Amino acid sequence: MRPPYLLLDIDGVLIPFPDAGGSTPAAHARHDVVPAGRNTDDPVTVWLDPAHGPMLMDVISTGLVTPVWCTSWRQNATTLIGPLLGLPPLPHVDLPRPQITTSHPNGYLWKRDHVDAWLADAPAVWIDDDFTGLDHAWAAERTAKGTATLLVQPDPRIGLQPEHLTEVTTWVSQLPAARAA
């Protein structure tokens, strides 16, 4: 079995959403970035935790996962966000730009159908803050059919925590291919 993909979201995972008072976690540093196609006079402010890069590299460097951005930031994840965290260039799932008013137009995360097609029968651990019960049922069904799938869901106001990556490495290390290695 090939190593599972580690699908990484950004908003709500690496960039937490402000709390009701407009604050982000204290460990996060402010960065102004200019996504492709955006005017340099109109940057986007993001708040990133510098500890996330080393935490993710600890997981990536095991070779037990194949990291891939899975975010509406698309290629900007590799060119803007990754470098700020010290991450190497990573591929990304080429998600469309749907005209939706909710992230759950069909009761589940809008990315899921695209991710499902992209993954085909590949195992995956997907870190995103916006799953619904239907997404968790999808992951359980994939696993029951023999395609190991784990969803990890950080609190969008706090973002990625060390225990999430511990969950990832524990899960991956229990897969048959990891045990055989």
N, C-alpha and C positions, 0 to 999 in steps of 0.2 A: 504494500500500500504506500502510495506517495505521501509525503508530509501534508497535513491539512493546510489549507489556506488560512491565514489570519487576516480577516477582513476588518479594516479599521475605519471607523467613522471619525469625523472631526468635531462638528458642532454638538455640544452636549457631552462629548467624550474628552477631547483635548482642549476644547474651548468651552468652558462652562457658561451656562446662561446666567445672567445676573439674578440675584434673589429679589424679593419684593422691594427692597430698599435700593436696588441698583448695584449692589456690591457683588464682586466675584471673589473666589477664595484668595486669601492673602498671599499664598505662594506663587500666584500667577503674575507674570510680568507683561506689561503692555507692549504691543508691537503694532505699527501701522504698516499694512501691506497693500499692494496694488495688484489685484487679480488681473489676469489677461483680459484685454478689452476694456478695462476701466481707465479713466483719466487719472494721471498721476497727481492731479490737484484734488482728487477725491478718494483718498485711501480708505481702507477698511481697518478699523481698530479691532485687534484680537488680543485675548489674554491667554497666555500659555504658561504652563508650569515647567520650568527648566528641568525638573526631575523626571518628566515623562520620557524624554529622549533616552537617558541611560536605562530607565526601567524597561522601555520597549526594546532597546538593544540587547539587554540581558536575555530577553525571550528570543529575539531574532537570532542572536549569535549561537543559540543551542543547535540550530539547523533542524529543529523539530517542526517548524512552521515555515510557510512561504508567505511573507507579508505582502498585502495588497491594500491600497487605499480603496475605500468603498464609501464615497462621500460626494455630496453635491459640489464640493470644491474641485472635483475631477483632477485634471492635470495640475491645477494650482496647488494641490496638496503636496506634490513632489517639488514644485519650484518655489513655493512660498513657505508652507508650514513645516515640512520636513527639515529643511536646512536650519530653521530657527531652533529646532529641537536636536540638531546634530544627527539626524537620520540620513541614511544613504538614499539615493533615488529609488523609489519604489514604483512598481506599475500601479495602475488604477483600473477599477471597473469603469468602463465608459458608460456612465448612466445618462439617460436622456434628460431633457429639461421639460418635464411635464407641466402642463397648465392645470395645476391643482390648487385648491384652497385649503386642503388639509393634508397632513402627511399620511393619512390613513383613508384614502378615497374608497377602498373596498373593505375596510375594516381591519386592514393590516398595513404594515409599512410599505409605502409606495415603491421602494427599492426592491422589494422581495422578488417579484416576478423576474426582474432583470438579473438579479443575483442568482436566482434559481437556474435560469437559462445559462448564465455565464459559468456557473459551477459544474453544470451537468451532473456527473456522478462523483465529483471530487469531494472529499471530506473538508469540513470547514469549522472554524470557530469565528464567530462574527461578533464584534464589539460595537454596539450602537445603543444609544439611550432611548430609542423611540419604538421599541417592539410592543406589540399587543399580544393578547392571549392567542390569537390566530397565528402569529409568527412563532410562538413557542410550540404550538401544535404542529406547525409545519416542520420545525426542527426535530421534534419527537418522531414524526412520521418518517422523515428522511433517515433518522437513526434506526428506527424499527425495520426499515427496508435495507439496511446494511451500509448506509452512507453516514458515518459519524458526523454529527452536527451539534455544536454547542453555541448557544446565544448567551452573551454576557451583556448585562444591561446596567451601566452606571447611572447614578442619579444625575440628571442633566444640570443641576445647580452646583454639583460638587465635581463631577467628571471622573476620569480614570483614577483608580486607587491601586496601591500595591496588591491588595487582596484580589482584585480582578485578574491581575497577571499571574498571581499564584494559582488561581482557579484554572487559568488557561494552561499553565505548565503542568499542573497536576493532571488535568484531563488528557492533554496530549501525551504525557508520559505513560498513561494507562492504555493507549491505543495499541493494537497488536504490532504494528510496524515499529513503534517506539520501543516496545519491550524486546523485539527481536534484534534491534540495533546494538 
